[in-house]
Amino acid sequence: MHIRFEDNVLIFTPFAFGLVLKTLTLRTTNEVWKPEFIDRTDVANRERPLHKHLEVFGFSFYWKPNEAIMVSVLENTKEIDIKLKESEKNIEKENYILRPCNSY
């Protein structure tokens, strides 16, 4: 998922910022954190505590000052998708507010 905000109206220099999230996984686990399906319709499982495990992979936040505005220039959604993917690859180290991080 890539959410990008662009602006060239609020301030005089165009800019863009965005959030990128490669993978987000939420699993139900047992008491020892092993993934397990717990059937809550089964009477034996109704009082059993639920445990959830959240995994985040490739989460980042970036800020790109003086960025060319792409959405107003591009009309085709395929073109926009291609440009967003190129933009992800071209984010420089100094543009990251939060570099890509993972949580297991």
Buried (B, 14 or more C-beta within 10 A) or exposed (E): EBEBEBEBEEEEEBBBBBBBBBEEEEBEBBEEEEEEEBEEEEEEEEEEEEBEEEEBBBBBBBBBEEBEBBBEEBEEEEEBEEBBEEBBEEBEEEBBEEEBEEEE
